[in-house]
Amino acid sequence: MCSLISIVGFLDSIVAAKQNAARFGYSISPNRELVALGAANLMGSFIPGTLPAYGSITRYVPSQVTFVSLITAVGLVSMLMLEGAHRWLLWYVPALCY
């Protein structure tokens, strides 16, 4: 069963890589893709709580929306500004854990 999951993940990664290659005009090597995925998953196995690393079509399609990076940047900056304005609230968080 684990080998089936690995094969499906690798195929999904290759499809996503081929779509990116066609869109941006570069070539890919499935052998290098397999080695890169294997190395990433091997290194991730030493860190508790990590998930297997695979490229995915379902994560690729939403990133093609025009203003995704702009929306992400605005959200990140607004969260940092909110955190900076209300830093005093974070002082009490460790006390709540006891």
C-alpha positions in Angstrom: 0.0 0.0 0.0 2.9 2.4 0.8 4.4 1.8 -2.6 1.1 2.7 -4.3 0.9 5.9 -2.4 4.5 6.8 -3.4 3.8 6.0 -7.1 0.6 8.1 -7.1 2.4 11.0 -5.4 5.3 10.8 -7.8 2.9 10.8 -10.8 1.0 13.7 -9.4 4.3 15.6 -9.0 5.4 14.8 -12.6 2.1 16.1 -14.0 2.4 19.3 -12.0 6.0 19.7 -13.1 5.1 19.2 -16.7 2.3 21.8 -16.5 4.8 24.3 -15.1 7.4 23.4 -17.7 4.9 23.9 -20.5 3.7 27.2 -19.0 7.2 28.7 -18.4 9.1 27.0 -21.2 11.6 24.7 -19.6 12.3 21.0 -19.6 12.1 18.6 -16.7 13.7 15.3 -15.9 11.6 12.6 -14.2 14.7 11.0 -12.8 15.8 14.3 -11.1 12.2 14.8 -9.9 12.2 11.4 -8.3 15.6 12.0 -6.6 14.5 15.4 -5.4 11.3 14.0 -3.9 13.2 11.2 -2.3 15.8 13.5 -0.8 13.1 15.9 0.5 11.1 13.0 2.1 14.2 11.5 3.6 15.3 14.8 5.2 11.7 15.4 6.3 11.6 12.0 8.0 14.0 13.3 10.6 11.7 16.1 11.7 8.7 15.0 13.7 5.3 16.0 12.3 6.3 16.5 8.7 4.1 15.3 5.9 5.4 13.6 2.7 6.5 16.2 0.1 4.8 15.9 -3.3 3.8 18.4 -6.0 0.1 18.5 -6.6 -2.2 19.7 -9.3 -4.8 20.7 -6.8 -2.3 23.1 -5.2 -1.0 24.3 -8.6 -4.3 25.5 -10.1 -5.3 28.0 -7.4 -1.9 29.6 -7.7 -2.7 30.6 -11.3 -5.3 33.1 -10.1 -4.0 36.5 -11.0 -3.8 38.3 -7.6 -3.0 35.4 -5.3 0.5 36.6 -4.4 -0.9 40.2 -3.8 -3.7 38.9 -1.6 -1.2 36.8 0.4 1.2 39.7 0.8 -1.5 42.1 2.0 -2.8 39.4 4.4 0.6 38.8 5.8 1.4 42.5 6.3 -1.9 43.2 7.9 -1.4 40.3 10.4 2.1 41.6 11.2 0.7 45.1 11.8 -2.1 43.7 14.0 0.4 41.7 16.0 2.6 44.7 16.4 -0.3 46.9 17.6 -1.5 44.3 20.1 1.8 42.9 21.3 0.7 43.4 24.9 -2.0 40.7 24.4 0.7 38.1 23.7 2.3 38.8 27.1 -0.6 36.9 28.8 -0.7 33.9 26.5 1.9 31.8 28.3 0.1 32.4 31.6 -3.0 30.9 30.2 -1.3 27.6 29.4 -0.7 26.8 33.1 
